[in-house]
Amino acid sequence: MWYTSTRGMAPRVNFEGALFSGYAPDGGLYMPEELPRLDKETLRHWSTLSYRSLVKELCALFVGLELIPRHDLNGLIDQAFSRFRHRDVVHLCKLKNGLNILELWHGVTYAFKDLSLSCTAQFLQYFLEKKKKHVTIVVGTSGDTGSAAIESVQGSKNVDIIVLLPKGHCSKIQELQMTTVVKENVHVFGVEGNSDELDEPIKAVFADVAFVQRHNLMSLNSINWSRVLVQMAHHFFAYFQCTPSLDMHLLPTVEVVVPTGAGGNLAAGCIAQKMGLPISLVVAVNRNDIIHRTVQKGDFSLCEVVRKTLASAMDIQVPYNMERIFWLLAGSDSQTTRALMEQFERTQSLHLPKDLHSKLSEAVTSESVSDEAITQTMGRCWEENQYLLCPHSATAVSYHYQQTDSGQPSSIPRCCLAPASAVKFPEAVQAAGLTPETPAEILALEHKETRCTPMRRGDDWTQMLRDTIEALSLRWKGCVENTAE
């Protein structure tokens, strides 16, 4: 299995090359050169598998067994999921009036990112230990990615991780989950800016290809292909759990509602669709509605500002995984994708060509949800089911309620993805007039030592990042030399 850049100007790489990269050297994102098509028989066979086994099957298709033999691959995935609180790793909740919620948040940090990052960290360690190499991971987070990435690699001797978090733009619990991990290989910066602003110094550092190679830099944001790969399993599992039967001549369709910020879960769903999974996709966003405008009108343009909402992890203006979706729907046309993305980067404004927009609106429908609708949805779900939603999950369930209230009951089953647990967002739960439930391990965060370096407005964030990376490389070199002696 080979991977190619969406912009077509970088050499192709294998899974290991894609795993250890951030952006491709030409600024694009890695995608499989060819997607396997799954026939009905494969889907019927997969329909009986556990979530864990689905991840194994998907990874076997995309990793390449010459890189990680099947026995090793299975062991790495079992290890990745060993700290999850639910024995099935993910869990489908069937609630009143056809509301199906797929809980993706049973990992250590109570968010779906634990699923893909725990696997990605295992793959990294596998290759690093074989080659006795060290990497520095640089992550920008709007809330959940940072803590899940830190958890997946904390204490690792081959990995240093630098996380940039937007001070005051994520929930207190999200921030504490990052700043209370005081392991030697974890370095957290609190940036006086929003999540789009803190992506800028990261992109600037990754644009210096020689610097990236010299210091073995990589990213664990959902620009990393491995994350998108593991997230494809949500869609397969949602489909198999919600479809009534696969014994028909024509396989039935299931609607999957995907709350999203940077678009990683959406890209995973679009790839699963292309592979032959009969799902129809709905993307749910908050008031930061660039994906909604793109689906509805072909308008992929930035607004003046990122709006602060209750669904804070989705307060994003630049959903970089849309580039993967454009490439996919343009028939892997990297020339078109490159021209579109370069125009967007130059002008921060882009109107999709007609044919690409019509392919997008065929593949995906969309909804933008206000804070008011989020709190109403949380309140209603509690009232009807005694079930607490996080504000991000509520964007998906809000769409479900809109559909059921319209008096046009869906002829197909619908599954709402729940990316995080309500325990991470007590402020939003209170805003909905509900009582937060806080587990003891979350309460304990309040009393732990914290460590976080400020990145203030006026500081040179890019230079601070470069200096930190250089210092970590020197320290690793010193460790290796001492060991050799």
C-alpha positions, 0 to 999 in steps of 0.5 A, a space after each residue: 500500500 502506497 501513499 501519495 500527497 493530495 497535492 501530487 508534488 511529493 514522492 510516494 511513501 509507504 505506511 511508515 513514511 505517512 505515519 512519521 510525517 506531518 504535512 507532505 513536503 508539498 504542503 498536502 496530506 497523505 492519502 492511499 494511492 488506491 482504495 480497496 473495494 469491499 464486496 458484499 461478502 466481505 461486508 457480511 463477514 465483517 458485520 459479525 466482528 467486534 470493534 477491535 477486530 474491525 480495526 485490525 481488518 482495516 489496518 491490515 488492508 492499509 498498513 502492509 503486512 511486510 511492514 507489520 506482520 499480522 500477529 504483531 499488528 493484532 498485538 499492537 491494537 490489543 495493547 492500544 485498547 487495553 486501558 479502555 473502560 468499556 470491554 467492547 471499546 466503543 458502545 452503541 446506546 439505543 434510546 427512545 424514538 430511533 435515537 442511536 448514539 455510538 459512544 466513542 469516549 471510553 478511553 483514558 481521556 473520555 474522548 474519541 481521539 483516544 481510539 486513533 491515538 492509542 493505536 497510532 502511538 503503538 505503531 510509532 513505538 513499534 517502528 522506533 524501537 526497531 530502528 532505535 530512533 527518537 521523534 518529537 511530536 508537535 500537536 496543536 489542540 482545540 481541546 481533546 487531541 492534546 490530552 489523548 496524544 499526551 496519554 498515548 506517549 507519556 513516559 516513552 523513552 523514544 518520543 518527546 511531545 510538544 502540545 500547544 493549547 489555546 488558553 481560555 478556549 478549552 474546558 478547564 478539565 481538558 486543560 488539566 488533562 494536559 497540564 497535570 502530566 508532568 512526565 519528562 517527555 511532555 511539554 505543554 504550551 498555553 497559547 494566548 490565541 485560538 486553535 487556528 492561530 496556534 496552528 500557524 507556528 506549527 505549520 511554519 515549523 513543518 514548512 522547513 523540510 530540512 528542520 523537520 528531517 534534522 529533528 525527526 518531527 511529526 504531528 499527531 493531529 488528524 493530518 496524520 493518516 494513521 488517525 483517519 485510518 483508525 477512525 474509519 472503524 467507527 463508520 463500519 461499526 455504526 453501520 453493522 450495529 444499526 442495519 437490520 439485516 445484510 441478507 438482502 440483495 441490495 445492502 441497506 443504507 444507514 445514515 451516520 451523523 458526524 460532529 466535526 471540527 477539523 474534518 478527520 471523522 468526516 474524511 474517514 466516513 467519505 473513504 469508507 463510502 468510497 470503499 463500498 460501505 452503504 452509509 449516507 453522511 451528515 456533518 454537524 458543526 457548531 456556529 463555526 460553519 465553514 464545512 456547512 457552507 461548503 456543503 450547502 453552497 460550495 463556499 470554502 471561505 474563512 469568516 472574520 473570527 472564530 466564534 466561541 461556542 459550548 462545543 469548544 473542540 469544534 471552534 475551528 475555521 480551517 478544517 484541514 481534512 476537507 483537502 482529503 475529501 476534495 481530492 477523493 471526490 475529484 477522482 484523486 486529481 492532485 493538480 485540481 486539489 493543489 490549485 484549490 488549496 493554494 488559492 485558499 491559502 493565498 486568499 482565505 476564500 474559495 468557491 468550489 467548482 460546480 462539479 466538485 460541489 455537486 459531488 460533495 453535496 451528493 456524498 454529504 449533507 450538513 447542519 450548523 447548530 447554535 449554542 441554544 440548540 445545543 443546550 435544548 438538545 442536551 435538556 431534551 435528551 436528558 428529559 426523554 432518556 436520562 442520558 447526558 450528552 456532551 455539547 459536541 454529541 448534542 450537535 449530532 443529536 440536534 440534527 436527529 431531533 430536527 428530522 424526527 420533529 419534521 413529521 417525516 420519519 426516516 426510512 433508514 436507521 440513523 446513528 449519531 457519533 458521540 465524540 466525547 463524554 459529558 463529564 469533560 464539559 461540566 460548564 456546558 452541562 450546567 448551561 443546559 440546566 443539568 447537573 454534571 456527573 464528575 468521576 473521582 479521577 477527573 475531580 482529582 485533577 484539581 489537586 495535581 501539580 501542573 506545568 505549562 509554559 505561556 506563549 504570549 501575544 507579542 512572543 515569537 511563537 515559531 521561534 519558541 517552538 524551534 528552540 524547544 525542538 532543538 533543545 530536545 534533540 540535543 538532550 536525546 543526543 546526549 542520552 544516546 552518547 551516554 548509553 553508548 559509553 
